[in-house]
Amino acid sequence: MRKLIIAIDGPVGSGKSTVARRVAQMLEYIYIDTGAMYRAIALKATQQGISLDASDDLVALAADTRIDLRAQDGTQQVLLDGEDVTPAIRTSEISQGASKVATVPGVRHVLVTEQRRAGHKGGVVMEGRDIGTVVFPDAELKIFLTASAEIRAERRWREHQQKGDMIDLTRTLEEVVERDKRDRERTTSPLVQAADAVLVDSTAMDAEEVARLIAMLARRQTEPPASEAATS
């Protein structure tokens, strides 16, 4: 049975990472979190005192950085120049920094090249904000996953609460709205729904329901037609 490239795009807090990881488990595919790459660059820039507004410096930094994504115990491990930075890139500060890094065309060029290399053979579930429009415009299955801003903010707030981060819900909603605006208005690879993407609104759905829906759509594409199956 052939294996697809599944592209899942959507705004911050829509549940892309959780859903993509679960879909990959269901289909026995490889899960690739492209957002982790931008977070890693933002973290390294912060550690080295590089301004997130210094485009040239960020491009040079990205070109001189090695980011490895590995599956470990059902989760994705992020290695930045050989160092495990999985927890470090999940803070609110680095999340906001990643959205700034992602607006730099040169950085995106470097990371998109790596993303294409990682997923070109298929059998991958890749999530981000421009997977179906820029990274893999020919992906066999494209999903645009969204939810209301209020629900997305609440999800992010709960995630931070579980980690022990005391973040105000109202401020979290403001950050989500700000992030949406930045992602949709950036000149390079803005967040848009691909024309052939399936729109999935998860406002009233949990991650498991969404994952099962996407896995079902993927299986429909890989299963032979009923007439062919009957004669084989």
Salt bridges, closest charged atoms under 4 A:
ASP33 OD2 - ARG90 NH2 2.70
ASP68 OD2 - ARG66 NE 2.86
ASP81 OD2 - LYS44 NZ 2.70
GLU114 OE1 - ARG117 NH2 2.75
ASP130 OD2 - ARG108 NH2 2.52
GLU154 OE2 - ARG158 NH2 2.84
ASP165 OD2 - HIS160 ND1 3.26
GLU174 OE1 - ARG171 NH1 3.17
GLU175 OE2 - ARG171 NE 3.53
GLU178 OE2 - ARG182 NH2 2.71
ASP180 OD2 - ARG152 NH2 2.66
ASP183 OD2 - ARG129 NE 2.72
ASP183 OD2 - ARG179 NE 3.41
ASP183 OD1 - ARG186 NH1 3.49
GLU185 OE1 - LYS181 NZ 2.94
ASP196 OD1 - LYS142 NZ 3.04
GLU208 OE1 - ARG22 NE 2.93
GLU208 OE2 - ARG212 NH2 3.05
